[in-house]
Each structure stands twice: as C-alpha cells, then as structure tokens.
C-alpha cells in the first residue's frame, strides 16, 4: 500500500514538471483594500500645534494691555488656517478657536485700557496719577 502512494506522488510531480498542481487561488473573493499610504493618518501637523500654542498664549497674555493677546492671536490664526488646509482635526480647530478668543479678548482689554487712559487725561493734569486711581476706587 505504501508503494501505491509513492507511485501516485511520483506521477503527480512528473506530470506537472516537478511541481504540484493542486494550487487553489482564494484571492478572488477578497474585496479591494486601498493601500495604507492613501489613508489619512489623522496626526496634527506642526502648524496646527503652533496655532494651538499661540492661541493659548493669546488668551493668557490678553490681560497685558491686550497687545500681546492680539499679536499671539493673529499668529495663531495664521498657523491654524494654513495647518487646517491639509487636514482638519481637533488640534487645528482648537487652535483656531483659541486664537479667535485671544484676539477678541485682546481687543476688548485694549479698548478698556484706552478708555481708562482717556478718563485719567480728562480729569486734569493738576491731580496726580495715584489720586486719580484712588478716586476711581483702585
């Protein structure tokens, strides 16, 4: 019985040129999958991170007469807008929102300090700066 099996195997290999002919192609039922490099990775770019950092700095520094908040906010807006052109994700959108809030706060606080300065100038030059602040309640 062993001799019959050996004879059948030798006939199979000699008929197909030394290779087995029992190969089955099972890839016809597999659906097409795009290559990995075509799928966006969703990572934040450096410009988006820079926009978020500038936006946070704009909010934090807007109380310094408003000027630093406006400067950091504009820089954050530029970085976030350019960074969001390629792919939008949470970091880019957060940078955009923080930058807008920082610019708005900076403008409001700058207007407030200009108004305070105008009030002090209207009170007259014969009264000292500290006396004016005491009259205003500071």
C-alpha positions in Angstrom: 0.0 0.0 0.0 2.9 2.4 0.6 4.3 1.6 -2.8 1.0 2.8 -4.4 1.1 6.1 -2.6 4.7 6.7 -3.6 3.9 5.9 -7.2 1.0 8.3 -7.3 3.1 11.1 -5.9 5.9 10.5 -8.4 3.3 10.6 -11.2 1.8 13.9 -9.9 5.2 15.6 -9.8 6.4 14.3 -13.2 3.1 15.3 -14.9 3.3 19.0 -13.9 7.0 19.5 -14.4 8.2 18.7 -10.9 5.6 20.9 -9.0 2.3 20.1 -7.5 -0.8 21.1 -9.5 -3.2 21.3 -6.5 -2.8 25.1 -6.0 -6.1 27.0 -5.4 -6.5 30.7 -5.9 -8.6 32.0 -3.0 -7.9 35.7 -3.5 -10.9 36.2 -5.9 -13.4 36.6 -3.1 -11.3 39.2 -1.1 -12.6 42.8 -1.6 -10.3 45.5 -2.8 -8.5 47.4 0.0 -6.7 50.7 -0.6 -3.0 50.9 0.2 -2.1 52.2 3.6 -0.4 55.4 2.3 -3.7 56.6 0.8 -5.5 56.6 4.2 -5.0 59.8 6.1 -3.2 59.3 9.4 -5.1 62.0 11.4 -2.0 63.3 13.1 -1.7 67.0 13.8 0.8 69.0 11.8 3.4 71.3 13.3 1.5 74.4 12.2 -1.7 73.2 13.9 0.2 72.6 17.2 1.9 76.1 16.8 -1.6 77.6 16.3 -2.9 76.0 19.4 0.1 77.1 21.5 -0.2 80.7 20.2 -4.0 80.6 20.8 -3.5 79.6 24.4 -0.8 82.2 24.9 -3.1 84.8 23.3 -5.8 84.0 26.0 -3.3 84.1 28.8 -1.5 87.3 27.8 -4.5 89.3 26.7 -4.6 90.9 30.2 -1.2 92.5 29.5 -2.8 95.7 27.9 -4.3 93.5 25.2 -1.4 94.0 22.7 0.3 90.6 23.4 -3.0 88.8 23.1 -3.7 90.4 19.7 -0.2 89.5 18.5 -0.3 85.9 19.6 -3.9 85.6 18.4 -3.0 86.7 14.9 0.0 84.4 14.8 -2.2 81.5 16.0 -4.9 82.3 13.4 -2.3 82.3 10.6 -0.8 79.0 11.7 -4.1 77.3 12.3 -5.6 78.3 9.0 -2.5 77.2 7.0 -2.3 74.0 9.0 -6.0 73.2 8.5 -5.7 73.3 4.7 -4.2 69.8 4.5 -6.2 68.0 7.1 -8.6 69.1 9.8 -8.5 67.6 13.2 -9.2 68.6 16.8 -5.9 70.3 17.4 -6.3 72.6 14.4 -9.8 73.5 15.2 -8.9 74.1 18.9 -6.1 76.4 17.8 -8.4 78.3 15.6 -11.0 78.8 18.4 -8.4 79.7 21.0 -6.8 82.2 18.6 -10.1 83.9 17.9 -11.0 84.1 21.6 -7.5 85.5 22.3 -7.9 88.2 19.6 -11.3 89.2 20.9 -10.2 89.4 24.5 -7.1 91.4 23.5 -9.1 93.9 21.5 -11.7 94.3 24.4 -9.0 94.8 27.0 -7.0 97.2 24.8 -10.2 99.3 24.4 -10.7 99.1 28.2 -7.2 100.4 28.9 -7.5 103.2 26.3 -10.8 104.2 27.9 -9.1 104.3 31.4 -6.3 106.4 29.9 -8.8 108.8 28.4 -10.6 109.1 31.7 -7.4 109.9 33.5 -6.5 112.6 30.9 -9.9 114.2 31.2 -9.6 114.6 35.0 -6.8 117.1 34.5 -3.1 117.3 34.9 -3.1 119.1 38.3 -4.2 115.9 40.0 -1.6 113.2 40.5 -1.9 109.7 39.0 -2.3 108.0 42.4 -5.0 110.4 43.4 -7.0 109.7 40.3 -6.7 105.9 40.9 -8.0 106.5 44.5 -10.9 108.5 43.2 -11.8 105.6 40.8 -11.7 103.1 43.6 -8.4 101.3 42.8 
